Amino acid sequence: MIFQYILIEVLILTAIVSGNNISIAIGALVGSNTLNKNFSKIFGAVGFITGLYFGSKFMNEAFKSLFPQSHLFLLLSLSATIAIFVFAQSARAPLSLTMVLTGIGFGYTLSKGIFPLLGIKIVMMWIFAPLIAFYLAYMLMKLYNKIRIKNIWNGIRTIKILIILFSFFSAFTLGENTLGLLYSITGYSSINFILLSLSIFVGSYFLSESVLRRIGFEFYLMRYSTGLISNIVSSLLVEIATLFSIPLSNTQTMTLGIIGSGYSLKTRLFSLKPLIKILIVWIISPLSGIFFGMIITYL
């Protein structure tokens, strides 16, 4: 009976995460007017599901290392994660499920006096991946600005095609990593995959509007080149992390990629207020997860 409630909570979280994080995958498409917004949502959802199908099992090691095989603990952990997500949605900040749920796992292992090797790798990746994303995006944008394109229209067409490809790749990596972590909780079966896929479509299409507006329009005045470079950097870093079974926040890498590419421009059309709010959420997410994880362990 408890497992049925776990499955329901996973489906709720899948919908919320898809709506909250689809902005990371398709924000460049929408912000740069490469594709229609509604079509972009469907496009991103297909990317999520493709990644979930082909690469989600990489997250099984992380799940087994950080969480006890206790249905009650998982039920309480997912309930706490949903509560934190509701708070983040009200603040209109793109919250990372990876940081909250993994933080709860950390809380459990720390309360037991255990800190697995994978935990050390995750912490190191969380610290350095955003910094690498900023630096790579900054350098790539500098390099891009030095390129002289003879036919401007052919150049824009090429960039649009690349934005579409890497937006799909970004959605694919999120399906592998963040949504893959949720899939590992339910266990791998055809029926669970179908249910999660339906939740992805519902969340991507109906729950994404406010955060998508922030990433695509409010956060940064998106150029074609900015959208492309931030997507390349973010998706590659998350894919590398996934191959090593490390949960990594697409929100972190994508946002720092946008900042890095934008910071390299002479005219830095950048809004500081939403960045500060997002940074605060990044700090609160893992700490709140660790706190709840320790409380749940002693219940």
N, C-alpha and C positions, 0 to 999 in steps of 0.2 A: 504493500500500500504506500509506504514511504517513497519507493522508487517512482511511483506514478506522480507524486507531488514534485519530486526532483525533475522529472521530465517536463512537467508543466512550467516549472520555474526556468528551466533551461530554454524552453520555447519562448517564454516572455523575455528573457535576457537576450536571446538571439534577435528578436524583433527590435528591442531597444538598441542593442549594439549596432545592428545594421542601419537603423535610422540615424543614430548618432555618428557613426563612423563612415557612412557612405560619402560624407563631405570630403573625407581625406582622399578617397579614390577619385571622385568625379568633380571635386571643387574646381580643379583646373579646367575641366571641360566646360563647366557652367560659367565660371568667372571669365574665361577668355572667349565665351560665345562660340566655342567649337561645335557643340551639339546642343539641341533642344533640351531643356531641363528635364522634362518628363521622360524623354527617351534615354537621357543620361542615367536616370534612376534605374530604369530597367537594365541598361547596359551594365551598371555597377553591380546589380543584384546577380546577374548571370556570372560575372567575374567572381563574386563571393562563392557561389554554389560550385563553380568549377574548381576553385582552390580547395573548398571543403571536401570535394570528392577525391581529388588526386593527391592532396598533401597533408590532410588533417592528422594522419597517424604519427607525424613527426612530433606532435604535442603530447602523445601518450606518455612519453618518458617524463616530461615535466609534471604531468598530472600525478603519476605514480610516486614521484620523488617528493612532492610537496603536500599531498593530501592523503589522509588515512582512508582506508577502504571501509568507511563508516557512512551509511546512508543518512543517519541523523546529522552527522557533522556536515555532510554535503548539503543537506536540506537547509540547515541554519546558515551555512556560508552563502548559499545562493540568495536566501532571503535578505541577508545583510547587504549583499552586492546590489540587489534590486533597489533597496532603500537608498543607498548612496547614489545610484544612478538617477533616481527620481529627483534628488537634491541637485545634482549637476544639470539635469535638464531644465530645472526651474531657473538656474543661473545662466542658461544658454551657453554653456562651455562644453567643448567636445571632450568628454571624459574617457579615460582608457580603462576598459574592462580588464585588460591584461594586468594593469598595476593594482587594481582593487582586488581581483580574485587571487592573483599571485601573492599579494600582500597578506591575505587571509591565510594562505598556505604557509607563508613565512611565520606568521603569528603562531600557527600550530607547531611548526618545527622548533621555533625558539622556545616556546613554553615547555617542550620536551627536552630541551638542552641539545638539540640537533641542528646542524647547519650544513646541509648536503653540498657537495662540490658543485652541483648544478646551480644551487642558490648563489654561490660566489660568482659564477659565470653570468647569471642573470643580473645581479647588482652591477657588475662591471659593464655589462652591455647597456644597462639603463643609463649609466653615467656617461659613457663614451660615445654611444651611438648618436645622441642629439648633437654633440660637439662635432663629430665627424660629418653629420648631415649638414651642419652650418658651414663648415670649412669647405667641403666638396662642392656644395651649391654655390658658395661665394666664388671659388676658383673656376668652376665651370661657366658661370655667368660672365666672369672676367674674360675667359677664353672666347666665349660666344660673341661678346661685344667687339672682339678684335677681328672677327670674321667679316669679310666684305662679300655680300651677296649681290651678284650682278642683276639677276632677275628677281625683284622683290616679291612678285606674286607667286612664282614657283617656290621661293623660299618659305613663304607663309603657308602654302599648300603642304609642303613637306613637314613643317613643324606641326601643323594640325594633325596630320596622319600619325606622327610620332606621339603627340599628346594622347590620341585615341588609344594607341597600342600600349603606352605605358600607364594610362589610366586603368585599362583592363588588367595589366600586370599588377598594379597596385591593389586593385580589388581582389585579384587572385591570391596575393600574399596575405591579405587580411583574412580571407577565407581559410587559408592554410593555418595561420597563426592564431589570431584571436578567436575566431569562430571554431577553429579546430580544437582549441582548448575546451570549449563548451561541448563539442561533439564527443570528446574523449570521456567526459563525465557520464554521458548517457550510454556509452558503449556503441560499438559499430554494428549497425544493422540497417537493412534497406528501409524499414518503416521509420526508424529514427532519422535517417537521411532525408526522406521525403518530408517529414514533419518539420525538420529544421529548414529545409529549402522553402517551404511555404511561409515560415516565420520570417525568413530573409526577405522574401518579396513584399510581405506586409509591412515590415519595418522600413525597408528601403524606399518604398513608395509613399507611405502615409505618415511616417514619423521623422522625416529628414528635413523638413522645410526650414526650421529656424536655424539649426546649426549649419545647414548648407548655405544659407544666406550669409552667415557670419564668415565662413571660410572663403566662399566664392566672391563676396562683394565687400563686406564690411572690413574684414581683416586686412586685406591687401588689394590694391588696384592691380588685378592680375593681367600680365602680358602673356602672349603666347610662349615666349621663351622662359618666363618665370614658372609658368605651369608645367612646362615640359621638364625643366631641370629639377624642380622640387619633386616631381613624380619619379624621375629616374633615380635620384638619390634615395628617396624614401623606400621605394619598392625593392631596390637592390639590397639595402641594409636589412630590411625585414626578411627577405628571402634567405640571406646568409644566416640570420638568427634562427630561422625556421629549420634550416638544414642541420643545425646543431641543437635542435629541440629547445630553444630558448624563447620564451614568450617575450615579444618586444612590441611596444606601442607604436602603431602607425601614426598616431596623433603627434607624438614627440618628433619623429623623424621628418614627417611631412611639414609640420609647422616650422621647425628649425630650418628645413630646406627652403621654405618660402622666405623666411627672414634672411637667410644667407644670400640667396639670389637677389633679393630686393636690396640688401645692404650694399651690394656691389655697384648699384646704379648711382649715377650722379644725382639724380632726383629721387630721393628716397621717400616715396609716397607710402608711408608706413604708419599705422595707427598703434600707439603704445597701449592704450587702455585695454582692448581685448586680449593683448598678449599677457598683461599682468594678471588678468583674471584666469587665463589658461594656465599660467605658471603656478598660481596659487592652487588650482585644482590638481595639478601634477603632484604637488607636495602633499596635499591632503589625501589624495587617493591611496597611495601605498601605506601611509601612516594610519589612516582609518581602517584599512584592510588588516594591518598587523594587530591593531587594537581589538577589532572584532574577532580576529582569529584566536587571540589569547583568551578572550572572554568565552568564546564558544568551546574551547578546549576544556575549560574548567566547569562547564555546565553539567 
